[in-house]
């Protein structure tokens, strides 16, 4: 009898945890200390979809619809919204990068961030959050996560902690992500991850395609202005980007 009670209890605990794995979190995003935007993170079990809206008024354009008695956010379609799709079951990350007047779909292995979890806590809204520090592509982030929402997701590409990331700021305070609302869903959320077969490898895009695009633009511009006896050369600067250096570049240094 005791075994049956224990099994039933475990069933309800597990059901409660997984029932909360369909989540919509809204973040306020600050880029380069001044530009403000709104981002939506949708989570369904082992998948997540992070979408940045165009500006801080982006929420005004979001329509609300009631599905199965619950309020849902309908994000307007746009060809040029930065997006990140994470699939922890396949350990694949797909990102949509607006560049060269098009949306480029890129794929990469799910980045491994070596987090240092600190014995330091603070209350954020209704959640008691724990501090963690991690380095990712040139920036060191201080984050606060909550194990009350035991999912390994967070804003943008920040992930891998034992709870939802509620707040994150890089050490230069150029980028920050702060949760403004969290909604739990009883029904599954639909997350349509773009086909990885059609996506461009992340390294190939930034190591080969982007430099070649800039060379072609330089050549085109200089051919039009050849009579002015001037030469233009495009350089890629990442000092103000979230990703300042890539893993393969760090290995070369």
C-alpha positions in Angstrom: 0.0 0.0 0.0 2.8 2.4 0.9 4.5 1.6 -2.5 1.3 2.5 -4.3 1.0 5.8 -2.4 4.6 6.7 -3.2 4.2 5.8 -6.9 1.0 7.9 -7.1 2.7 10.8 -5.4 5.7 10.6 -7.8 3.3 10.5 -10.7 1.6 13.7 -9.6 4.9 15.5 -8.9 6.2 14.5 -12.3 3.0 15.5 -14.0 3.1 18.9 -12.3 6.7 19.5 -13.4 6.2 18.5 -17.0 2.8 20.2 -17.1 4.7 23.5 -16.5 7.1 22.9 -19.4 4.9 24.8 -21.8 5.9 28.4 -21.0 5.8 31.8 -22.6 8.3 34.3 -21.0 8.6 37.9 -22.1 11.9 39.7 -21.7 12.9 43.3 -21.9 16.1 43.4 -23.9 18.7 46.2 -23.9 21.4 46.2 -26.5 24.5 48.4 -26.5 23.2 50.2 -23.3 20.4 52.1 -25.1 18.4 50.2 -27.7 15.4 48.6 -26.0 13.3 45.8 -27.5 10.9 43.1 -26.4 11.5 39.4 -26.8 9.3 36.3 -26.4 10.7 32.9 -25.3 8.3 30.0 -26.0 9.2 26.7 -24.3 7.7 23.3 -25.0 9.4 20.4 -23.2 12.8 20.0 -25.0 12.4 22.8 -27.5 12.4 26.6 -27.3 11.8 29.5 -29.7 13.2 33.0 -28.9 12.0 35.9 -31.0 13.0 39.5 -30.8 10.4 42.1 -31.8 11.5 45.2 -33.6 11.3 47.7 -30.7 10.1 48.3 -27.2 6.6 48.9 -28.5 6.6 45.5 -30.1 4.1 44.1 -27.6 1.4 46.5 -28.9 1.5 44.6 -32.2 1.1 41.2 -30.6 -2.5 39.9 -30.8 -4.0 37.9 -28.0 -6.2 34.9 -28.6 -7.8 32.5 -26.2 -7.1 28.8 -26.9 -8.6 26.1 -24.7 -9.5 28.8 -22.1 -5.9 30.2 -21.9 -4.5 33.5 -23.2 -1.9 33.1 -26.0 0.4 35.5 -27.6 0.4 35.6 -31.4 3.6 37.1 -32.7 3.2 38.9 -36.0 5.1 37.4 -38.9 8.2 39.2 -40.1 11.0 38.2 -42.5 13.7 40.0 -40.6 13.3 39.2 -36.9 16.2 37.7 -35.1 15.2 34.3 -33.9 16.8 31.4 -32.1 15.4 27.8 -32.0 16.9 25.4 -29.5 16.4 21.7 -29.5 18.1 20.0 -26.5 17.1 16.5 -27.6 19.2 16.8 -30.8 21.6 19.4 -29.3 21.1 21.6 -32.3 20.6 25.4 -32.4 19.0 27.1 -35.4 19.2 30.9 -35.6 17.7 33.3 -38.0 20.1 36.2 -38.8 18.9 39.2 -40.8 21.8 40.3 -43.0 22.3 41.3 -46.6 18.6 42.1 -47.0 17.5 38.6 -46.2 16.9 36.2 -43.4 19.8 33.7 -43.1 19.0 30.4 -41.4 22.0 29.1 -39.6 22.7 25.8 -37.8 25.2 24.9 -35.1 25.8 22.4 -32.3 24.2 23.6 -29.1 26.9 25.7 -27.5 28.2 24.5 -24.2 28.5 27.3 -21.7 30.6 26.4 -18.6 28.5 28.0 -15.9 29.8 28.7 -12.4 26.9 28.5 -10.1 27.4 30.9 -7.1 25.9 30.5 -3.6 24.2 33.9 -3.9 20.5 34.5 -4.3 18.1 37.4 -4.9 14.3 37.7 -5.2 13.1 38.7 -8.7 9.3 39.1 -8.8 7.8 35.9 -7.3 11.0 33.8 -7.7 14.0 33.2 -5.5 16.8 33.2 -8.0 20.4 31.9 -7.9 23.4 33.5 -9.4 25.5 31.9 -12.2 28.4 33.3 -14.2 29.3 32.0 -17.6 31.6 33.0 -20.6 30.2 32.8 -24.1 31.8 34.1 -27.3 33.8 36.9 -25.8 31.4 38.1 -23.1 31.0 37.1 -19.5 27.4 37.0 -18.4 26.0 37.2 -14.9 22.7 35.5 -14.7 20.0 34.6 -12.2 17.9 31.5 -12.7 15.1 29.8 -10.8 14.8 26.1 -10.1 11.1 26.6 -9.5 10.9 26.5 -13.3 13.2 23.5 -14.0 13.9 24.0 -17.7 17.4 24.6 -19.1 16.4 27.6 -21.3 16.9 31.3 -21.3 17.0 34.3 -23.6 18.9 34.3 -26.9 21.6 31.5 -26.8 22.0 31.5 -23.1 21.0 28.1 -21.8 22.2 25.0 -19.9 21.4 26.0 -16.3 19.1 23.9 -14.0 16.3 26.5 -14.2 14.9 29.2 -16.4 17.1 32.2 -16.8 15.2 35.2 -15.4 17.9 37.9 -15.7 21.2 38.1 -17.6 23.7 41.0 -18.0 27.2 41.0 -19.6 30.1 42.3 -17.6 30.3 45.5 -19.8 26.6 46.1 -19.2 26.1 46.4 -23.0 23.5 43.7 -23.2 20.8 42.7 -20.7 17.8 40.5 -20.6 15.1 40.8 -17.9 11.9 38.8 -17.6 8.8 41.0 -17.4 6.2 38.2 -17.4 5.9 34.4 -17.4 2.8 32.4 -18.4 2.4 28.7 -17.9 0.4 26.7 -20.5 -1.6 23.6 -19.9 -1.6 22.7 -23.6 1.5 22.2 -25.8 2.9 25.1 -27.7 3.7 24.6 -31.4 7.4 25.2 -32.1 8.3 24.7 -35.7 12.0 24.5 -36.0 13.4 25.2 -39.5 14.9 22.3 -41.3 18.5 21.8 -40.4 19.1 20.2 -43.8 18.5 23.5 -45.5 20.3 25.7 -42.9 23.8 27.1 -43.5 26.5 25.9 -41.1 27.1 28.7 -38.6 30.9 28.6 -39.1 30.8 28.6 -42.9 28.5 31.6 -42.9 30.7 33.8 -40.7 34.1 32.5 -41.9 33.4 32.2 -45.6 30.1 33.7 -46.8 30.1 37.0 -44.9 33.7 38.0 -45.8 33.1 37.1 -49.5 29.9 39.2 -49.5 31.8 42.2 -48.1 34.6 41.7 -50.8 31.9 41.6 -53.5 30.3 44.8 -52.1 33.7 46.5 -51.9 34.5 45.5 -55.5 31.1 46.7 -56.7 31.4 50.1 -54.9 35.0 50.7 -56.0 34.2 49.9 -59.7 31.5 52.5 -59.6 33.8 55.1 -58.0 37.0 54.2 -59.8 37.4 57.6 -61.4 37.5 59.2 -57.9 40.8 57.5 -57.2 39.5 56.1 -53.9 39.3 52.6 -52.5 36.8 51.3 -49.9 37.4 48.2 -47.8 34.8 46.8 -45.5 36.0 45.5 -42.1 34.0 43.4 -39.7 34.0 44.8 -36.2 32.4 42.8 -33.4 33.2 45.0 -30.4 29.6 45.9 -30.0 28.1 42.5 -31.0 26.8 39.9 -28.5 29.2 37.4 -30.2 32.6 39.1 -30.2 34.7 36.0 -30.9 33.9 32.5 -32.1 35.3 29.2 -30.7 37.4 28.4 -33.7 39.0 31.9 -33.6 39.9 31.4 -29.9 41.6 28.2 -30.7 43.7 30.0 -33.4 44.9 32.7 -31.0 
